[in-house]
Amino acid sequence: LAKGIDLLFIDPISSAALTASVEKAMEKGVPVILVSTGVETQDYVSWVRTDNVEAGYLMTKQVAEAIGGKGKVILLTGAAGSTYAEETHKGALQALASYPDIKLVGVYNANWSPVEAKAATEAAIQANPDGIDGVISGGLMGLGAADAFMDAGIKMPVIAGDDWNGWLRKACENNIPFVGVAGGPGHSLWAVDLAVKVLHGEPVPKDIVYPLRTFDAKEGCEELYRPDLTDQYWAINELPEDWITRLYSINK
């Protein structure tokens, strides 16, 4: 604000943490566009997001169906206290309410880190010597979970991942059973499009929910995984192919 900006994007880790900052910007006449996580005020111009509760619900429902509606599962989620972690956990519990024969044996805040997810999964494996049937996570954390089971040399559970190419490479090249839920990075693109309209004085919606996509291992490996691209690529996007090749090609 001190630099005289014309618009502010904010992607807070917690809905409470930056509420006052958003209100201060709006009070000074600087329009605020929220990306991903919201804040605890209605004093912003527009909020573009995916539905984290729905994502947690869909991840869990897919895993539950894949393991036949019974067994043990663990949930790997983001940073403790983050709105994302709280909302995905809520969605997971909503889905599990329909599957009384599935037991949630552990919830771990793995901070979206493969390293921390691997350590958490190793702890879960030790605590459940009779096996784990499903892992509810995202691709970054799913990668760590898969490594933990591979290192332990035990049966691989069904893992919920997303459209991150690094995860898809691990899952597809090692025949890991998985399901996927993803919104892709497109909501960030939508936020920039909104910003341009705001700066031109055009009306914009207050709240926009970017759609989620679900997929199984067959779709993930045949339609989304790109072995010719780096692990930094996310499959569900709105980039032209020439941009994708220029930015992410392994052979560039």
N, C-alpha and C positions, 0 to 999 in steps of 0.2 A: 504493500500500500504506500509505503514511503517513497517508492520509485515512480509513483504516478501511473500505475498500470490501468489498462482499460477494461480488463476482464480477469477473473480469477477462476482457475480450475482447482478443485480440491477433491482428493481421494483419501479420506480419513480412514485410519485403521479401526477407530472406534467412533460410534455415532455421537458419543458425549464429548470427546476430547476437543473438537474444533468448532463446536456450536457457537461459542462466543466470537471466534474469529470470523465465521461466516456472517454473523449478525453485524459485526463491526464493519466488514467490507460493504455490506448492503447499505448500512447507515451512511457510509461515505459516498454512495452512488456508484460503487463498483459491482457490476453484476457477477453473481457466483453461479457456476455450473458444477454440480456435484457429479462425480464419476464413481460408480460402483457403490461404495458405502455412503449412507445418508448422514444427516445430523439431526439433533433433537430440536428442530425449529422448522417452521414453514417459510422462514424468511430467506429464500433463495430464488433464483430465476428458474432453474430447471435441474432435474435429477435423472441421469441415465444410469440404469443398473440392470443386473440380472437378479432374479429372485433366488436368494441363497437358501431360504427355507424349502422352496420347491426343488432346488438342486440337491439338497440333503435328502429330501423325500425320494426323488427319482433314483439317486445313487443307491439308496438302501433298498428300495423296491426291486430294482433290477438284480442286485446281489441276492436278495431273498428268493426271488423267482429262480435264479440260476442255481441255487443250492437246494432247491426243492422245498423251501419253506420250513426247514429245520436245521439246527446246528448252532455253532458259535461264531460270532463275528466281533471284529474290533472296529473302532472308528478313529481314523487319523485326521486331525483337523488343524487349523491354523494357530495363531498366537493366542495364548490365554488372555481372556478379556476382550478379544477382538469381536466386533459385531459379526463378522463372517463365521467365526468359530461357534458363536452362540446360535446363529441362525441355522447353520448346517446341522448342528447337534439337535436342534428343535425339529427340523425336518426329518432327520433320521428316526427320532423317537416316534414321530407321527406315523411313519411307515411301519415301524416295528410293532406298533399297536395292533396291526392286522395279522401278525405272525407270532402267535403265542409260543410256538416251538422253536423260535430263534432267540438265543440269549446273547445280549450285548455284554461281553466279558471285559471290555476295556475301552476307555476313551482317552486318547493321547493328544496333547497339543504338540505337534511336530513342527510348527512354525514354517510350513510349506518347504521344508528342507529334506532332501533325500537322506542326508546323513542322520538327522534327528529321527526321521521316520524309521530308518533301519534300526537304530538303537531302541526305539519304542517297540518295534515289532519283535526284536530279539527278546525284550522283556516279556512281551505277551506270549511268545512261544514257550519261554521257560515257565510261565505261570499256567500254561495250558498244555501239559505234556500229551494229552489225548487228542490234540489237534485243534486247528482253527479252520473254519470252513469259508469265511469271507472277510474281506478287508474293504471298508468303506473309506475312500480317500480321493485325492486328486492325483493327477499324473506325476507331479514332482514327488509327492509322498508315496505314491504307488510304486515308483521306481525303487525307493529305499526298502519298502516292504518286500518287494519281489527279491531283492538282493539278500535280505535276511533269510527268506525261505530257501533260496538257492544255496546259500552258504551252509545252512543247517542240514541240507540234504533230505528234507522231508516234503511231503505232498504239498504242492502249490495250491492255495485257495483261490477262489474267484476274487479278483481285485477290481474295484471300481476306479477307473482312471478318467482321462479327458483327452483332448485333441493335441496335446503337446507331443511333438515329433520324437523327442527323446524317450518319452514313455512308450510311445507306439513302437519305436525301434526295439526296445527291450522286450515288450510283450509279444510282438509279431515274430521276431527272430528267435524267440525262446518258447514259442507255443504256450504262452501263459494264458489261462482262461481269464477273460476280463469282459467288463461292460463299460460303457462310457456315457458321461453326461458333460456337455460343454456348451458354453455360450460364445466361446471365442473372444478375441480382442475387439470385436466390432463395435461394442458399446463405446469404446474410446473414440472411434471414428465418428460415430453419431454425435458424441459430445462436441467434437470440433465443428461438425456441420452446424450444430445448434449455435455455437459461439459466433460463427460467421453471420448467421441470421440475426443474433442479438446485436452484434456490432453494426449491422445495417438497419437496426430499428424494426425488424420484423417480429411478429408474435411467434412464440414457441410454446410447446406444451410444458406443463409444470412437471409431470412425471412420465417417464418412458421406461418400459420394461423390455430389455433386449431378450429375444426368444432363446430358450434352451433347446438343445438337440440331444437326443439319446441315440446310442448305437451299440451294436454287439461286436464281438471280436471279428466276425467276418467282414462287416462293414468297415470297422476300424482299420483292418489290415489291407483290404482290397480297395477301399475308396479314399481313406484319409492318410494313411501312412505314406510318406515320401522318402524312400531310401536314398534318393539323389540329393536330399536337402539336409542341412545341419539340424542339430538338436534345438536350435533357437526358433525353429519354425513352429507355428501353430496352424493346424490344418483348416479350421473353420475361420475364414477371413474374407475380406472383400477387396483384396489386393489384385491387381492385374497380374497375369502370369509372368510378364516380362519383369515386373518388380520382384516377384517371388524368386525368380531365377537369379536376378542380380543381387538380391540381398542374402539369399540363403543357400545357393548352390554350393555343394561340397567341392566342385571342380572349378569354381570361379578363379 
